[in-house]
């Protein structure tokens, strides 16, 4: 096991990693920009190193500074969290070259799954069901038109190196395709430095279902069930729950085993998530995230398995101590991402928190790194914290969420708490009757003003 880990991240995920390390008896090193000098993970870590000014490119994305921090402190491993360098294959390689353990998958697997075209090819080879579409990138509009007609309109044009909805355009008719291709290429080039795009069948009312996996890189892999992440705005997840209201036991067992078997064949190491669109009883692979997810606590609440703890142990060379038969699913969990944003316009609202009172009680968890008097900087994402609830049934979890949201107080900045207080009382949400387009339609129709 490692003696000391450097946490190459900030905010709630840095604090989450720190807690797991401490429970394993591992010393922690926090890195921070000058904007995060007063951050909670900095206060609680055994050591801290300032790695640069507020801009992420000069601090949290500054690989030489991170390596220097390891050298100074004697850290043997780096946990990248999510975002920043967590899915940077070159960073994983550099860590290996410097005899620093990267707490995540191999650089090869990060690289494969980071290229959406190669990821789809790999998924198909491993027996994971995929969305009908082009076999690779499309550079010729005429060839794209033929593929689109073969799979049927509407089609989705997607950036090969994309994520977060950037470089993604819908063409509903043949007349829309040329403009969708050119716009997606321009966005992809601007966002990722790569204008490669590919085509997929556009599903009208799918749900977003993802399967949590753990592998040890030695042929062992298990799944921890699914999360339903269908409530999204601009392809960004807002609300996640497990199990999905849309699946039955047979469906979740079948897709879970399909994914776990594929990860065993791939010899995948660490935590990862296979993401699908789900419509009319069919699963369609869209991508794999080769890191811990923002919404990982949902799976932890229904399985009782500490995912970050398992990440660390596997990265230290251990085999999985859990077999699939050891994974027990208990009850229902829901997570709400509370951001420092206006609840209907989603305008960022950085500033100082003048009063902070998180909810508590049985089955309530708040993952947050903020505190009363903390100033949310404008330089990074606006996540205040994640509210996660657990109940024996979905109904119990919804009632617990409703109560917890009413207890949650954050003053000094605007937050999305009013949005969640509205959603938890909505009949469609209560019935689990929603898809990936539901939230945007709800907001466009004035749902927050109703």
C-alpha positions in Angstrom: 0.0 0.0 0.0 1.1 3.6 -0.6 2.5 5.7 2.3 1.6 9.0 0.7 -0.8 10.2 -2.0 -0.9 13.5 -3.8 -4.4 14.7 -4.7 -4.3 16.5 -8.1 -7.6 18.2 -7.8 -9.7 20.6 -5.8 -13.2 21.0 -4.3 -15.4 18.2 -3.1 -13.6 15.4 -5.0 -10.3 16.4 -3.4 -11.9 16.2 0.0 -13.6 12.9 -0.9 -10.2 11.3 -2.0 -8.5 12.7 1.2 -11.1 11.0 3.4 -10.6 7.6 1.7 -6.9 7.9 2.0 -7.1 8.7 5.7 -9.3 5.7 6.3 -6.6 3.5 4.7 -3.9 5.1 6.9 -2.3 6.9 3.9 -0.8 10.4 4.3 -2.2 13.1 2.0 -0.7 16.0 0.0 -3.1 18.7 -1.2 -2.1 20.9 -4.1 -3.8 24.2 -4.7 -3.8 27.4 -6.7 -3.5 30.7 -5.0 -7.3 31.0 -5.4 -7.8 27.9 -3.3 -5.4 28.7 -0.4 -8.3 28.6 2.0 -10.0 25.4 0.6 -11.1 22.7 2.9 -8.9 20.0 1.4 -5.9 22.2 1.9 -6.8 22.7 5.6 -7.3 19.0 6.2 -4.4 17.4 4.3 -1.2 16.4 6.0 0.8 18.6 3.7 -0.1 21.2 1.0 1.8 22.7 -1.9 0.8 25.8 -3.9 1.3 24.9 -7.6 0.4 28.2 -9.3 -2.0 31.1 -9.9 -5.8 30.7 -10.3 -6.0 29.8 -14.0 -6.3 26.0 -14.2 -3.7 25.8 -17.0 -1.2 27.3 -14.7 -2.0 25.2 -11.7 -4.2 22.1 -11.8 -3.2 21.4 -15.4 0.4 22.2 -14.8 2.1 18.8 -15.0 5.7 20.0 -14.1 4.3 21.6 -11.0 2.4 18.5 -10.0 5.6 16.3 -10.5 7.6 18.8 -8.5 5.1 18.6 -5.7 5.5 14.9 -5.6 9.3 15.2 -5.5 9.2 17.8 -2.7 6.8 15.8 -0.5 7.8 12.2 -1.4 4.3 11.3 -2.7 4.3 7.9 -4.4 1.0 8.2 -6.2 -1.3 10.8 -7.7 -5.1 10.6 -7.6 -6.5 12.8 -10.4 -10.1 12.9 -9.3 -12.4 13.9 -12.2 -11.9 16.7 -14.7 -8.6 18.4 -15.1 -5.9 15.7 -15.9 -8.0 12.6 -15.0 -8.5 11.4 -18.5 -5.2 12.7 -19.9 -3.3 9.7 -21.3 0.0 11.5 -21.6 -0.2 12.6 -17.9 -0.7 8.9 -16.9 2.4 8.0 -19.0 4.5 10.8 -17.5 3.6 9.6 -14.0 4.7 6.1 -14.9 8.0 7.5 -16.4 8.7 9.2 -13.1 7.8 6.1 -11.0 4.7 7.7 -9.7 1.6 5.5 -9.5 -1.4 7.0 -11.4 -4.5 6.1 -9.5 -6.6 5.2 -12.6 -6.5 3.1 -15.7 -3.6 2.6 -18.0 -2.7 5.3 -20.5 -3.6 2.9 -23.3 -7.2 2.5 -22.0 -7.6 6.2 -21.4 -6.4 6.9 -24.9 -8.7 4.3 -26.5 -11.8 5.5 -24.6 -11.0 9.2 -25.0 -11.3 8.8 -28.8 -15.0 8.3 -29.3 -14.6 6.5 -32.6 -12.0 4.1 -31.3 -14.1 3.6 -28.1 -17.1 2.6 -30.2 -15.0 0.2 -32.2 -13.6 -1.3 -29.0 -17.0 -1.6 -27.4 -18.4 -3.4 -30.5 -15.4 -5.8 -30.4 -16.1 -6.6 -26.8 -19.8 -7.3 -27.4 -21.2 -4.1 -26.0 -24.3 -2.9 -27.9 -23.7 0.3 -29.9 -25.8 3.0 -31.5 -26.1 2.5 -35.3 -23.8 4.9 -37.1 -20.6 5.4 -39.1 -17.8 3.0 -38.4 -15.3 5.8 -38.2 -14.9 9.5 -38.8 -16.6 11.1 -41.7 -14.7 13.7 -43.8 -16.8 13.8 -47.0 -20.3 15.2 -46.9 -21.5 12.9 -49.7 -20.3 9.8 -47.7 -21.9 11.2 -44.6 -25.2 11.6 -46.5 -25.1 8.0 -47.6 -24.5 6.8 -44.0 -27.3 9.0 -42.7 -29.8 7.7 -45.2 -28.7 4.1 -44.4 -29.3 4.5 -40.6 -32.2 6.9 -41.1 -32.8 10.5 -40.1 -32.6 12.1 -37.6 -28.9 11.6 -37.1 -26.5 13.1 -34.5 -23.1 14.5 -35.6 -20.6 14.1 -32.8 -17.0 15.2 -32.2 -14.6 12.2 -32.0 -12.7 13.9 -29.2 -15.7 15.5 -27.7 -17.5 15.6 -24.4 -20.0 17.8 -22.5 -22.2 18.3 -25.6 -19.6 20.3 -27.5 -19.2 19.5 -31.2 -22.6 17.7 -31.2 -25.4 18.7 -33.6 -28.7 17.1 -34.7 -29.7 16.8 -38.4 -33.3 16.0 -38.6 -33.6 16.0 -42.4 -31.1 15.7 -45.3 -31.2 19.5 -45.8 -29.9 19.9 -42.2 -26.9 17.6 -42.6 -24.3 19.8 -44.3 -24.8 22.6 -41.8 -24.7 20.2 -38.9 -21.4 18.7 -40.1 -19.7 22.1 -40.7 -20.9 23.5 -37.3 -19.9 20.4 -35.4 -16.4 20.4 -37.0 -15.8 24.1 -36.2 -16.9 23.5 -32.5 -14.8 20.4 -32.2 -11.7 22.2 -33.6 -12.2 25.1 -31.2 -12.9 23.0 -28.2 -10.6 20.0 -28.6 -8.1 20.9 -31.4 -9.5 18.1 -33.5 -12.3 18.5 -36.1 -13.0 14.8 -36.6 -16.7 13.9 -36.4 -18.8 10.8 -36.8 -22.5 10.0 -37.1 -24.9 8.2 -34.9 -28.6 7.5 -35.1 -30.4 10.1 -33.1 -32.8 8.6 -30.5 -35.9 10.7 -29.9 -36.7 9.8 -26.2 -33.9 7.9 -24.7 -32.8 7.6 -21.1 -29.1 8.0 -20.1 -28.1 4.8 -18.3 -24.6 4.2 -17.1 -22.9 1.1 -15.6 -20.3 1.5 -12.8 -17.4 -0.9 -13.1 -14.3 -1.8 -11.1 -11.4 -3.7 -12.5 -8.0 -4.7 -11.2 -6.1 -4.9 -14.5 -5.4 -8.5 -13.8 -8.5 -10.0 -15.4 -10.8 -9.3 -12.5 -13.8 -6.9 -13.0 -17.3 -6.4 -11.5 -20.2 -4.0 -12.0 -22.0 -2.1 -9.3 -25.3 -1.7 -11.1 -26.6 1.2 -13.1 -27.3 4.9 -12.6 -30.0 6.8 -14.4 -28.6 10.2 -15.4 -31.4 11.3 -17.7 -32.2 14.6 -16.1 -29.7 16.8 -18.0 -29.3 20.4 -19.2 -27.1 21.0 -22.3 -25.8 17.4 -21.9 -24.7 18.1 -18.3 -26.1 15.8 -15.6 -28.2 17.4 -13.0 -29.9 14.6 -11.1 -28.8 10.9 -10.9 -30.4 7.9 -9.3 -29.9 4.2 -8.8 -31.5 1.9 -9.6 -33.1 3.3 -12.8 -36.9 3.5 -12.7 -36.9 2.3 -16.3 -35.2 -1.0 -15.9 -36.3 -4.4 -14.5 -34.0 -6.8 -12.7 -33.4 -9.0 -15.8 -32.3 -6.0 -17.9 -29.9 -4.6 -15.3 -28.4 -8.0 -14.6 -27.9 -8.7 -18.4 -26.3 -5.3 -19.2 -24.2 -5.3 -16.1 -22.7 -8.7 -16.8 -22.2 -7.8 -20.5 -20.1 -4.8 -19.3 -18.2 -6.6 -16.6 -17.3 -9.4 -19.0 -16.0 -6.8 -21.5 -13.9 -5.1 -18.8 -12.4 -8.5 -17.8 -11.4 -9.1 -21.4 -10.0 -5.6 -21.7 -8.1 -6.1 -18.4 -9.3 -2.7 -17.3 -7.9 -1.3 -14.0 -9.7 1.0 -11.5 -13.1 2.7 -11.6 -14.9 3.4 -14.9 -18.3 4.0 -16.3 -19.9 2.7 -19.4 -22.5 5.1 -20.7 -25.6 4.1 -22.7 -28.6 5.6 -24.3 -31.6 3.3 -23.6 -34.8 3.3 -25.6 -37.6 0.7 -26.2 -35.7 -1.9 -24.2 -32.4 -1.5 -26.1 -29.0 -0.3 -24.8 -26.7 1.7 -27.1 -23.1 2.4 -26.0 -22.1 6.1 -26.3 -18.9 6.4 -24.3 -16.7 5.3 -21.4 -15.4 7.5 -18.7 -12.1 6.2 -17.5 -12.2 7.9 -14.0 -14.3 8.3 -10.9 -17.6 10.0 -11.7 -19.2 13.0 -10.0 -22.2 10.8 -9.3 -20.2 7.8 -7.8 -21.8 8.3 -4.3 -25.1 7.0 -5.8 -23.6 3.6 -6.4 -21.8 3.7 -3.0 -25.1 4.3 -1.2 -26.9 1.3 -2.8 -23.9 -1.1 -2.6 -22.0 0.0 0.5 -18.7 -0.2 -1.5 -16.2 2.7 -1.2 -15.2 3.3 -4.8 -12.3 5.6 -4.1 -10.9 3.1 -1.5 -11.0 0.4 -4.2 -9.3 2.6 -6.7 -6.4 3.2 -4.4 -6.0 -0.5 -3.5 -6.0 -1.6 -7.1 -3.5 1.1 -8.1 -1.2 -0.2 -5.4 -1.2 -3.5 -7.2 -3.9 -5.4 -5.3 -6.4 -7.7 -6.9 -10.1 -7.1 -6.4 -11.2 -8.7 -3.2 -14.9 -8.5 -4.3 -16.6 -11.0 -6.6 -19.7 -10.1 -8.4 -21.7 -12.3 -6.0 -20.4 -10.1 -3.1 -22.2 -7.0 -4.6 -25.6 -6.6 -2.9 -28.0 -3.9 -4.0 -29.9 -2.3 -1.2 -32.7 0.3 -1.7 -32.7 3.4 -3.8 -30.3 6.5 -3.9 -30.7 9.9 -5.6 -28.1 12.6 -6.0 -28.7 16.3 -6.8 -25.8 18.5 -8.0 -26.1 21.8 -6.2 -24.3 24.5 -8.1 -23.7 28.2 -7.4 -25.9 29.2 -10.3 -29.2 30.9 -10.8 -31.9 28.2 -10.6 -33.5 29.0 -14.0 -31.0 30.9 -16.1 -28.0 28.9 -14.7 -25.9 32.1 -14.6 -22.8 31.5 -12.5 -22.9 33.0 -9.0 -19.5 33.0 -7.4 -19.0 34.8 -4.1 -18.8 34.4 -0.4 -21.1 32.0 1.5 -22.5 33.9 4.4 -24.5 31.0 5.9 -24.3 27.3 5.2 -26.5 24.7 6.8 -26.4 21.2 5.1 -29.2 18.7 5.9 -28.6 15.6 8.0 -30.4 12.6 9.4 -30.7 9.0 8.4 -29.9 8.2 4.8 -28.6 11.8 4.0 -25.1 12.5 2.7 -23.7 15.8 1.6 -20.4 15.8 -0.3 -19.1 19.4 -0.2 -15.9 21.3 0.4 -17.5 24.6 1.2 -18.1 26.1 4.6 -19.6 29.3 6.1 -17.4 32.2 5.1 -15.8 30.4 2.2 -15.6 32.4 -1.1 -16.5 30.4 -4.2 -13.9 31.5 -6.8 -15.0 32.4 -10.4 -12.1 30.4 -11.9 -13.6 26.9 -11.7 -16.8 25.0 -11.9 -19.7 26.2 -9.7 -20.4 23.0 -7.7 -21.3 23.8 -4.1 -21.9 20.2 -3.2 -23.8 17.0 -3.9 -26.8 16.0 -1.9 -27.3 12.3 -1.8 -30.2 10.5 -0.1 -30.9 6.8 0.4 -34.2 5.0 1.1 -35.5 1.4 1.2 -37.7 2.3 -1.8 -37.7 5.0 -4.4 -40.7 6.6 -2.7 -38.9 6.7 0.6 -35.8 8.2 -1.1 -38.0 10.9 -2.8 -39.6 11.9 0.5 -36.2 12.0 2.2 -34.8 14.1 -0.6 -37.8 16.5 -0.3 -37.2 16.9 3.4 -33.4 17.3 3.0 -33.8 19.9 0.2 -36.1 22.0 2.5 -33.4 21.8 5.2 -30.5 22.8 2.9 -29.5 26.5 3.4 -26.9 28.3 1.4 -26.9 32.1 1.7 -24.6 34.7 0.0 -24.7 33.1 -3.5 -27.5 31.9 -5.8 -27.9 28.1 -6.0 -29.9 25.6 -7.9 -31.6 24.4 -4.7 -35.0 25.9 -5.8 -34.8 23.9 -9.1 -34.5 20.6 -7.1 -37.3 21.6 -4.7 -39.5 22.1 -7.8 -38.4 18.8 -9.4 -38.9 16.6 -6.4 -42.6 17.7 -6.3 -43.2 17.2 -10.0 -45.5 14.3 -11.0 -43.3 13.1 -13.9 -40.2 13.0 -11.7 -42.1 11.3 -8.8 -43.3 8.6 -11.3 -39.8 8.2 -12.9 -41.3 9.2 -16.2 -38.6 11.3 -17.9 -35.9 11.1 -20.6 -32.8 13.1 -21.5 -34.8 15.9 -23.1 -37.3 16.3 -20.3 -35.5 18.9 -18.2 -34.8 21.3 -21.1 -38.4 21.1 -22.2 -39.5 21.7 -18.7 -37.3 24.8 -18.4 -38.2 26.1 -21.9 -41.9 25.9 -21.0 -41.4 28.0 -17.9 -41.4 25.1 -15.4 -39.6 27.2 -12.7 -42.2 30.0 -13.0 -45.2 27.6 -12.8 
